[in-house]
Amino acid sequence: MADQEFKPEWAQKDFYAVLGVSKDAPAADLKKAYKKLARENHPDTHPGDDERLEKFKAVAEAYDVVGDPDKRAKYDEMRRLYGSGGFRGGGGGGGFNLDDLLGDRARGGGGFGDMFGDLFGGGGGGQRRTGPGGQVRRPVKGSDVETSATISFTDAIDGVTISLRLTSDSACPQCSGTGGKPGTKPRICPECEGAGYVVAGVGGAFSINETCPGCGGRQLVYDEKCPTCHGSGRGSSARTIQARIPAGVKDGARIRLRGKGAAGENGGPAGDLFVAVKVSPHRVFGRTADNLTLEVPVSFDEAALGAEIKIPTLGGAPVTLRIPAGTPNGRTFRVRGRGATKADGTRGDLLATVAVQVPAVLDEAARAAVEAYREATAGKPLRAGLFEASQS
């Protein structure tokens, strides 16, 4: 029963008694009692039984209040004031008049309506917005905005602040979001009677609230529409914001920036901005999870005899990589702490993979040396084991 208007008679109802529990019953007991009574009195299992239907409605109403911690606290305080004679339900006598205090809410004033007006979603205090006639205009959160940004491989590793030019939905500048022609006066929407929503049945005793199609939730309508937005109340605005892309972000990541989306209405919060990040590839380095990858060309003699070679790191000084004698093609070496930044602030590793290079052209001296090597190893055929294994 979200978004119900507060009813004076609720101050005189004992919702705990309706559920058959004590006032200090824990939430688990409240839920258990509600499920039991709702099951026993559900109209789908007792069609045509008006008494059970009314019982079911009363149980649902009670649990909607005391089953919610915030509503329950406000309801308890309301009951305490009522039980102590702090206000009365009308007629003579001392104390305050409950109906008058609740009426203050409709007149835009303070009092009990402001204290408990948001008990059932009506809003209260600084969140309330009123229009002509004192009807409450509920805050509406702004729309979320989607955009994309392409950054370099290095910026993805180190983090970067970028400028984003955004065009987003906003209130129409001509009518300030009212949807009416400037200078004309609105009237309360006849379709929702100023509530901003209409009740739609979903079967049985249940119903849901939907945004009023007549006023779009604005609660007011104008006989003459704004010529700029044609009555929608919406326009577009362009702005530039600074967005911080965290270090270590991956290609395809979706970053959420809270409150950077479209502005809200009637004092509502702004929406969020979602940035889809595309990382440009690097000419030398690659990436696997939080590790950087690098293919290192080495010569035949370096792989066969062993060597110490210099390799680059991303944004840092070169490091020395020791290649042991007899290193095969494709072997990967790990250089710790030279990878991408992780979520905890530490860094991954650099994975350097050996790629043994075969020269395309040999001069006379190199050819003679290779032929001498062939003669020296002629008695050790490499593929003998290959044929033996193929026959098993």
N, C-alpha and C positions, 0 to 999 in steps of 0.2 A: 504493500500500500504506500509506495513512495509518492512523494509530492502531494499528500493530502493536506487539505486546509485544517487547521486546528479547530476542534469543536469544543465549546464550553462544557458540554456534558462529560467529557473525558476527565475533567477535574474531579467529578463525583463518582467515577467508576473505579472499582478495585480490580485491576487486571490480574493481580495475583490470585484473587479468589476465583476468577473466571478459569484460570489454569489449574486451580486446586493446589497451589504451592504457597509456601510462606514468603513473606516479603524479603527475607535474607537468603532465599534459595539460590544456590550456585547456578551458573549458566547452563551446566549440563543437565540439571534437574528441570530447568525451564524448557529446554529443548525436548527432553524426554516426555514431559507432560503434554507439550504441544503436539508432538507426533502422535501420541496415544489418542488424544481427544479429536484431532483432525481425522485420524483414520476411522474412529468410531462414528463420526458425524458427517463424513464426506458425502456430498449430494450425489455423486456418481454411484455410490453403493446404496443410497437410500433415496431413489427418485420419488418425488412427490411428497416427501416428508418435510413439511414446512418447519416443524419444530427443530428437527435436526439441522436443517439449513441455517436457521437463525443461530443455533448453537455453534455451528461451524464458522459462521461469519464472526461471531463474538470471540471465539478462540483465536482466529487469524488476526483480528484486530488487536487483541491483547498481546500476542507474541510479537507482532510487528513493533510494538513499543518496548516492552520489557525484555525482549530478546536481543535488542541492540544496546550495547553498553552506554553509548552517549545518550540515547533517547531515554533509557532507563534512569540514568542519573537525573535528568531534567524532570522526568515524570515523578520520581520520588520526591524531589524538592517541591514540585507543584502540589503533590498530595500532602506534604508536610504543612505547607502554607494553608491549604484548604482545611486540613484537620484542626489546625490551631486557631481557626477563625480569622485568619489574615485577610480573607475576602469572602464574600457571600454570593449567592446566585441570583440576587435580585430582590426587590421588595424593601421593607424597612430593616432596621437593625444597624449594628455597628459594622466596622470593617469597610472593605472596598467592594464595589460592585463588579463581579466577575465579567459580566457581559460588557460593562463600560470599559473595563481594562482591555478586554480582547478587541473591543471596537476601536480602541486607540490605534491598533495595528492598521486597520483599514483607512484611518484618517492620517496615516503617516507619522503618528506620534510615538512616544515611548511606552512605558508601562509593561504590563504582563505580556502583551503581544510581542514586544521586542525581546523579553526575557525568554519566552518559550515559542516564539513564532517559527523558529527553525527546527522545532521538534519533529515536524513532519515534512521538512524540505522547503518551507516557505521562505527561509533566509531571515536574517535579523541583523541588528546592529549596523556596522559600517558596510555590510554586504548588500543592503537593501537599496533598490532604485525605484522611485515612484514616478508615475506619469500623471497626466491629467486625471482627476477623479480619485487619486490616491492609490491606484492599483499598483501592486508590487511588480517590478520588472527584474526578473532573475538574472544574475550574472551568467554569461555564456563564455566558455573557453574558446580562444581563437583556434583557427585551423592549423594543423601541422603542415610544414612545408618541406618538400623534397628537392634536393639539388645534388650535383655531382662536382667533383674536383679531381684534376689530374696533377699528381706531384711526381717529382723525380725519385729515383731509387734511393739516392743519398738522403733526401729529405724524409723519406719513409723510415729510414733507419734511425736518423737523429731527431726527428720531430721538427715541425715547422709551423709558423703562424701564417695563414693565408688570408687574403681579402676575397670576400664573396659578394658579388652583386646579385641581389635578390629582388624579384618581382613577386609580390604576394597579395593575397586577398586582404582587403581592408574596408573600413567604412567609406561609403561614398562621400567624397569631399563636398559635393553640392548640397546634400541633405543631411550630412553627418550621420548617415546610417539609418535614418527613420524610414526611408522609402517614399516619403511624401514630398510634394512640390513645396519648395521653400516659401514660407509666408502663409501656408494653409494650416488648419488645425486638424488634429486627429480625432478619432472617436474610438471607443472601446470596440474591439473586434466582436461582432455579433455571433460568430461561429463558436468561439471558446469563452465568450463573456469576459475577456480580459485575463484569462488564466495563462494563455500562451501554449496550452496543450489541450488535447481532447482525449477522452477515455474511450478505448476500443476494447470490446469484449473478445476473449480468447477461448471461451467455452466454460461451461459450468458457472461457478461463482467468482471466477477470476477475471481480471481486467488489467490492461496496461495503459500507460500514458504515452501518447504520441504527440509530436510537435504539430501544432495547429496548422493545417494547410492554408487557412484563410489569411493569417498574419505572419506565418513563418516563425512563430514563437516570440514575435516582438510585442504581442498583446494589444497593439494598436493598429488601426488601418486608416488610410487616407483616401478620400474620394478622388483627389487628383494626385497622380503618381509623379515622382521626380522625373523630369525629362532626361536626366543624365544616366541614372541607373535603371529607369523604367520600373521603379517600385521595388527592386530587389534589395536596396539599401547597401549594396556592396560595390566596391570599386577595386582598383589595384594601386599598389604603391611600390616604388623602387627605393632600395636602400643598400648601403654597403656595410657589411659587418666583418669583424676580425674573428676568425675561427682558428683555434689551436688544434693541430693534428698531432696526436701523441707519438712519441718515439716508438718505433717497432711496429707501426701499423702495417697490416697486410693488404695486398691487392684485393679489392672487392669488399673491404670492411665497410660497415655502415655505422657512422658515428652520430650519436644523439646529443644535440645541444639544447638543453631545457630552456624554455622561455624565449627562444630566438625565432619562433614561428610568427604566424599572423597575430595581430592584436586581438584581444577579447572584446566582448560587448558588455555594456552595463557594469563595468568594473571587473569583469571576468579576467582570468589570467591569460597570458599569451600562450599560443601553441608552441610546439617544439620544432626544431629544425633537424632534419636528417640529412647527413652528407654521405653520399656513396663515394668512396675513395678508389681511384684507379692509379696504380703505380707504374710508371714507365720503366721498361727493362733497362738494365745496365749493359754496357758493351763488354764488360769483363766478368762481373760478379753475378751470381744467381742466388736464389734463396730457397731453403727447405726448412719450414717451420721457423725457429729462431736462429738457425744456422745459416751462414753465408757459404756459398760454394764457389770454387775456383778451379778451372782446368789449367794445369801447369805443364807446358811442353818441356820435355827433357830429351837429351840425345841418347843414342844407343850406348855410348861409352859411359855416360853418367849413370844410366840405369844398371849397366853391367859391372862397372868398377866402383860405383858409389861416388857421391859428391855432396858438397854443401852449396846450395843455391839461394839466391834472394828472391822472395816473392812479395807482391804488394798486399797491403791491407786497405780496407775502405776507410779513407779519411785519416789514416795513421801512418807511422813510419813502416818501411819494409821490415820483414822478419826473415831470419835464416832458417831454411828447411834442410835438414840432413837426410839425404837419400842413401839408404844402405846399399851395399853392393848386392847385385842380383835382384833389384826391385823390379817386379813385373809391371807391364802396362796396365793401367786402371786401378792401381793401388791408391787408397785415400789416406792422407795424413790429417791429423786434427791439430789445429792451433787454437788453444783455449782462450776464451774471452775476447775474440776478435769478430764476433758475429753481431746479430741484431739485438737491440735492447728488449728484454723481457718485461712482462707486466710487473714483476717485483723489483725492477731497476737493474738487475744483473744482465749480463750479456751472454749470448750464445757463443758458438765456436765458429771458426773458419775451417771448412773442409776442403783441403787441397788434393785434387786427384791427378795422378801422374798420367801424362799422355806421351808415350815414347814416339819420337819423330823418326820417320824413315826418309832420308834424303832422296829427292826426285832425280838429281843429277850428281854423279861422282866424277871428280877429276882423276887423273892418272894415279896419283899417290894414294888417294882414298880407295880407289878400286883395287889397287894392289894389296892394300892392307886388308880389305874385306875378303879378297880371294885367299890371302894367307890364313885368315881366320877360318874360312871354309875348309881349307885343307887340314888345319889343325883339329877341327871338330868333326871330320868326315866319319870317323868310326863310332859316333854317338848319334844315330838317327833319332830325330825328335818324335816321329810318328809310329814307331814300332808298337807302342802300347795301344795306339788307336785301333790298329787292325786286330790285335789280340782281343780287345774289349768288344769289338763288333761281332765276333764269332761266339760270344758267350750268351 
